[in-house]
Amino acid sequence: MRLGVQIPDFTRPEGPADLGRALAEVAREVDEAGFDYLAVMDHFFQIEMVGPPENDMLEAYTTLGFLAAHTRRATLLTLVTGTVYREPGILAKIISTLDVLSGGRAMLGIGAAWNEQESVGLGIPFPPVAERFERLEEALQICLRMWSDDESPWTGKHYQLARPLNSPATLTRPHPPIMIGGGGEKKTLRLVAKYGQACNLFSGPELPHKLDVLRRHCDAEGRDYDEIIKTCYYRFDPGKSGENVGRILDELGELAELGISVAIGGVADIWDVEPVRVLGERVVPAAADI
């Protein structure tokens, strides 16, 4: 099993003045510890599951560009971008830029968007859920067009591109992998089967069922279920002295038995850095054998 770290919270007692230095240190530790993925949320306000909206929140792709400069190996992504936050042609260009400047380490994480509070707060259009899914599918189609050699006009219901030019092209071929986040059974998992190289689900009693639904969508789309990377959100808490390492490995083993091949999520007390080192020494190598 491969592992990844998501950094969901940028509020620290020291405040933002020292944030760049601290974030660079965390990124280097994650990279050197052997984690395969390094992610941030794509939100403009902090989400209620983590803290109040007034907490510090960095813009995702500016942050990923910064992280690219302080890492060498980890794949960089958002977990995940809301499709309404950026015009699809611009999003494809952003991912391409990240891929080129990181040496081919970009991944597109995307979903239909759900946080109406920040959209309304910042003046971002937030259409009804059905339209957001229509826009998500068009965004996926536009990104794939932008990452191909076809510059002919593209016309959809919500977006029109007269010339989907993308230069320089991505280093990753045929294109940066696409992770579609969410467990919606009628739409999200169908889009994974049709367009995605990876899905991102939450652990819990429904996980086996969600994977079964994805398999059925793959069958309907004529897609090989096994070629899709199944990722699951998982919060790493090794404990102050590594006392939780055994439990973490047991739980990762249970996820692997279901077919999950990547666990990615936050690390408790990540700004202390030591938990990342413990995970790198005792969990990352062991997980590789799961």
HURADA-V371862 format. One line per field, one symbol per residue. ss: DSSP state (h for helix, s for strand, l for the rest). phi: phi as a letter, one per 40 degrees, with the letter a starting at -180 (. if undefined). psi: psi as a letter, one per 40 degrees, with the letter a starting at -180 (. if undefined). A space follows every 10 residues. Layout:
ss: ???
phi: ???
psi: ???
//
This chain:
ss: lsssssslll lllllhhhhh hhhhhhhhhh hhhlllssss llllllllll lllllllllh hhhhhhhhhl llllssssll sslllllhhh hhhhhhhhhh hllllslsss sllllhhhhh hhllllllhh hhhhhhhhhh hhhhhhllll lllsslllls slllllllll lllllllsss sllllllhhh hhhhhllsss ssllllhhhh hhhhhhhhhh hlllhhhlss sssllsllll llllhhhhhh hhhhhhhhll lsssslsllh hhlhhhhhhh hhlhhhhlll
phi: .cbabbbcbb cbdcgccbcc cccccccccc cccgccbbbb cbbbbccccb icccccaccc cccccccdcb bbbccbacbb cccccaddcc cccccccccc ccggbcbcba acgaccdccc cbgcdbcddc cccccccccc ccdccccbcc bcdbbbcbbb bcaccabccc ccbcadcbbb chbdccbccc cdccbcbabb bccidcddcc ccccccccdc cgbcdccccc bbcaccbcgc bgccdccdcc cccccccchc bbbbicbdfc ccgddccccc cbbdcccccc
psi: hiiihhhehe hideaededd dddddddddd ddeeieihii igidiiided aideihhihd ddddddddee iddihhiigi hhdedihddd dddddddddd deffeihhhi aeiegddddd defhhgiidd dddddddddd ddddddeaeh eiihhaddih hdgghghiii dhieihihhh iiehdddddd dddddieiih iiiidedddd dddddddddd efihdeehhh ihhhhhgeid eeeedddddd dddddddeeh ehhhaihhfd eedddddddd dddddddde.
//
